Amino acid sequence: MTVPNKQGFFGQFGGKFVPETLMAALDEFESAYKKVKRDKSFRRELDDILANFVGRPTALSEAPKFAEMCGGFRLFLKREDLNHTGAHKINNAIGQALIAKRMGKQRIIAETGAGQHGVATATACALLGLQCVVYMGEVDMARQELNVFRMRLLGAEVVPVSSGSRTLKDAINEAIRDWVTNVRTTHYIIGSVLGPHPYPMVVRDFQSVIGREALAQLRKRTGKLPDVAIACVGGGSNAIGLFHAMLPHESIRMIGVEAGGRGPELGNHAARFSGGALGVLHGTRSMVLQDEHGQIAETHSISAGLDYPSIGPEHAYLQEIGRVEYHDCSDDLALEAFHKLSESEGIIPALESSHALGWLLRNGASISGDVVVNLSGRGDKDVPTVAAL
Ligand SMILES: *Cc1c(COP(=O)(O)O)cnc(C)c1O
């Protein structure tokens, strides 16, 4: 298992690169997290909400017809799309909102790209009686109109962000600005394994329920460990959520799939490992897409949830030590997988998750044994995008 050191580094990646004003807030969050980790009543409250509100454990569905199109292996889908609000994001949003409440912070801020994290956070805040403000880039607001309406229905204030590329990274900048100003009353719920320590660790821990459940379910169904585990990687929370409990099992091959977009030219994709370099963005050191002057590059993906120029620091570490492989999948291939899974298995996957499936469509011939893919979310939010294409 990888654990960050005291300063929050996974090897050379991670850390806390933030203005002085936020250091105290990060320390407060970290000690609150350490406290709830030991607190049985917190675990009980969280488990109760996960079971009776979120709908955990999520199903593990075998997908034999899709598997046949890929190659000769057994394929299991971990159905995070069946969570309340339609994706894995709620696992983390509920956990962090519960911590905020215990810290006495009544105001929650969040950023969102696809809108899934914003909806999950707005839902957690409605459930727990917290005020909620969500920052969202104007481009993403247009792409994910329905999620904007959903957040407002749930009582959240959605603040449009019109700076930069008007997508996720700009929304994070605005959320950090808000946090610096209102840090005494406000907790910032980051939606992926990104940002300064302790976020990458906390988000991972709340998402690791995915892999723990998957291993137990596979043990019951097949009597053994999976041979391969695959997940799409935006910031990396659904992937690390699937991988975390599997890391000690060296026989399991693990694959993270990034957005290959329209092609390998900078600006056309969000493949941080093939196209990025070491850098610092939003408080953490990791692989970052940047130009020759170190300016953050524009990114592109058909799926808003993968459209981010950096990747969680633990993934950068896992790649460096060779424990997890990272590949990418193009827009077109993801779209093909989106249609094929829908037609063959009766499951409409999120375009994000379709990247993991697309990689398997193209590369599955060389794989054997049991494969588990994290189906991070449902595709309903993407239907207008796909219809427009
Ligand atoms: C947000 C999102 C992602 C990407 O975020 P990760 O932190 O990389 O998991 C993937 N799939 C869905 C459905 C999402 O909503």
The ligand as an SDF file (V2000), in Angstrom:
LIG
                    3D

 15 15  0  0  0  0  0  0  0  0999 V2000
  -15.7280   12.7270  -12.4230 C   0  0  0  0  0  0  0  0  0  0  0  0
  -15.8540   11.4700  -13.1430 C   0  0  0  0  0  0  0  0  0  0  0  0
  -14.7300   10.7580  -13.5810 C   0  0  0  0  0  0  0  0  0  0  0  0
  -13.3180   11.2900  -13.4700 C   0  0  0  0  0  0  0  0  0  0  0  0
  -12.8850   11.5460  -12.1800 O   0  0  0  0  0  0  0  0  0  0  0  0
  -11.8860   10.5870  -11.4150 P   0  0  0  0  0  0  0  0  0  0  0  0
  -11.5170   11.3410  -10.2010 O   0  0  0  0  0  0  0  0  0  0  0  0
  -10.7270   10.3350  -12.3220 O   0  0  0  0  0  0  0  0  0  0  0  0
  -12.6240    9.3490  -11.1070 O   0  0  0  0  0  0  0  0  0  0  0  0
  -14.9190    9.5320  -14.1770 C   0  0  0  0  0  0  0  0  0  0  0  0
  -16.1560    9.0330  -14.3700 N   0  0  0  0  0  0  0  0  0  0  0  0
  -17.2640    9.6910  -13.9720 C   0  0  0  0  0  0  0  0  0  0  0  0
  -18.5890    9.0800  -14.2350 C   0  0  0  0  0  0  0  0  0  0  0  0
  -17.1500   10.9240  -13.3530 C   0  0  0  0  0  0  0  0  0  0  0  0
  -18.2520   11.5650  -12.9790 O   0  0  0  0  0  0  0  0  0  0  0  0
  1  2  1  0
  2  3  1  0
  2 14  2  0
  3  4  1  0
  3 10  2  0
  4  5  1  0
  5  6  1  0
  6  7  2  0
  6  8  1  0
  6  9  1  0
 10 11  1  0
 11 12  2  0
 12 13  1  0
 12 14  1  0
 14 15  1  0
M  END
$$$$
